[in-house]
Amino acid sequence: MIEFRSVSKLYGDFKALNDISFSIEEGTVCVVIGPSGCGKSTTLRLINRMIEPSGGEVLLDGRNVRNVRAETLRRGIGYVIQNVGLLPHMTVEQNITIVPRLLGWERRKMQDRSEELLELVGLYPEQYRAKFPNQLSGGEAQRVGVARALAANPPVLLMDEPFGAVDPLNREALQSEFRAIQQKLKKTVVFVTHDLDEAIRIADRVILMQSGEVIQDDTPERLLAYPKNRFVRNFVGSDRALKRLSRFTVKDYMHEAHLLHMRDNLTSGEIEERLAIRHFWVIDEKGFLRGWIDMNDAEPGVEVREYMTQVKPVEIGIGIQSSMKDALSRMMGQGIKEVPVLDGEWQLVGVISLSDIERITEKGDFSW
Amino acid sequence: MREKVTDTPYKTSLLGALAGLLACLLPFLAVKANRIVNGHNLALWNLRAPAPVAILILIVLLSIAATLVLRSRRQITGALLATAAGCGLFVLSWLLIAEEAAQLVPPGIDQPARVSPAAGFWLFMLASYVLLTSGLRLLRPAGQSRTRLLSATISTVLVGLLAILIASGSLNGLSIMKEFYNQPERFVQALGSHLTIAGVSVLVAILIGVPLGIIAWRRRALEHSIFAVVNGIQTIPSLALFGIMIAPLALLSRTFPFLQALGIQGIGNAPAMIAITLYALLPITRNTYTSLSVIDRAIIDSGRGMGMGRFQMLRFVEIPLSLPIILGGIRISAVQAVGNTAVAALIGAGGLGIFVFQGLGQAAPDLILLGVVPIILLAVAVDRIMKALVELLTPRGIRLPDQTEGGADD
């Protein structure tokens, strides 16, 4: 549990933080968001004493952080920053085990831990353990950064725009992996970002700041549905209904696809039965998406592949970890009412249709 | 990267080949009755051993062939040819001069007659060096550590061969050896004091320069003044700096006799070491400052955020990341100090410079060589050793995939 009690921070005459108070429950992801210069990073850095407050106090589990030696405090708090800051002269494994080394762990235990963490963040230990940071891509480096922050199993994780320098595709992957990891580990996370979509996707709670003050402190749903004032309304934008869809993952809403195999050979009776459903996706023996057919065009006694419309899975399908917002925008972009969902191996595992999206919007406990 | 490299080697090798060609036309050696009289020059075709001369000329042709092969982009073959030509020029030039010296000069180290290497010989040495460099550099991409081993082996063999020639007395007819045998104790002593002066100066410069660089980095207010002073020193000509210090140091030692007991006087070792130390400061201070300023702020920030204290930051971050760059500065300073120490002989500090200035005073070029050649060899040796040290201490993760040679090799 993290608690801010009327905390202020002055830089000369400039009030970076003006008397802010809030508390963050254990095991929740709290995203601090706002335009640049609003004091969100300052807020984060007060927690591990990278910055000392000018007034008020920051409590961690009921204890004022100023009463703990800064180094000791920081070793008990995971810290991830945008530019990762991996040590270039150390291997991935050595980087991950920095805090354990500072804490004096045994070598064997550190190796096991780094292996475990690499697996957790989706990097093969045998492949990555001995690499140097300059051999990693941006996404890989940030995964190592997260693994490093988790090394000594700290209950609290501070993340300062951790995925900000990663390309959009990788960012989404990192976000969903982060959510998966968080569901397993249940850390108390303070996450700073300026990307509202990111906030909506991962937050249990959002603190929106402006000019050193907390403007709204709410769940993502309520922030989108009930913006407190004009600033918040502008910040979340007029497409906030769309943004809300970012919170929902395709995996939880997809349903079974109507399928045919490429080599299926339908009789006119079978075609008749299927006319009500009308559209079918076509896969090959290995389960890869190959095309679709409109039953009205079906010809009895001919293999499906002869009259199907071919598709490129990459262009038409979406990943199973994508958000419902991605699904909707794919529908709009491709002019279709149903998008195929593909797993990591590119196999068709289900579909999302417009009605699935309507299900979410209907469930909303607020007017649109 | 590769494309950029491909153009130059044949040009380098061409330079070597041209130097070799020119060397064939210049006098190869000079025969003199003693140190002072003008000798008479002998060109290659005046020499008595026609077979080695023919081979030498063949090798020069080989270097031209190497250039042409390199030009046609058959890199490895060309590189091997150039390396072979370089080795051949070196070995054969020395063997030839040894042979001629044995023929032209009566045996006995007290004989004043001597053979001096002339322009042609020195140009062959240059051609050999250029060819070796261009050849070995091209072989590098084939495997860094293997070529490093190859180049180390080649230089060891060549130096070893020279050492054998010297030890066997085959070169005793050479002017530089004559000068050495005239005063061997003095040479050893001068060599010792040269190493001491340069070594102590660099050591002191490290002790001052590294902290100075750290202060310049930590206290931004002082950065400007520190570099103004250190840079300023560099602009004073070395001779002037030696001169400037005579008066104040003489005054000091007269006022405080205990300083005199420590050897601090207007002339001699103390002012020399002070001046050389001052010169050595700039590269060390600047590189220390640079090495700290290039450390990514994100690394420092994440290090602090993980709970590193002052000491751990130094041990895990700052020292490993900055050490190679600081050592690079020390490398420059050390090579400079070896050269600067030569001038120190002017204010009575000793060192190999004494032969240079004595030789200049007596119009005896052979004596000058006795000073200059060892100084050059020392400088090259120091450079090589420091370079190896830098490579050894550069952590693998920050080593460039294909580390290019330092400036001193070009």
Interface residues (C-beta under 8 A of the other chain):
Chain A: N48 M50 A70 E71 T72 L73 R74 R75 G76 Y79 I81 Q82 N83 V84 G85 L86 L87 P88 H89 M90 T91 I98 V99 L102 F132 P133 N134 G145 R148 L158
Chain B: D296 A298 I299 I300 D301 S302 G303 R304 G305 M306 G307 M308 G309 Q312 F316 V317 P320 L321 P395 R396 G397 I398
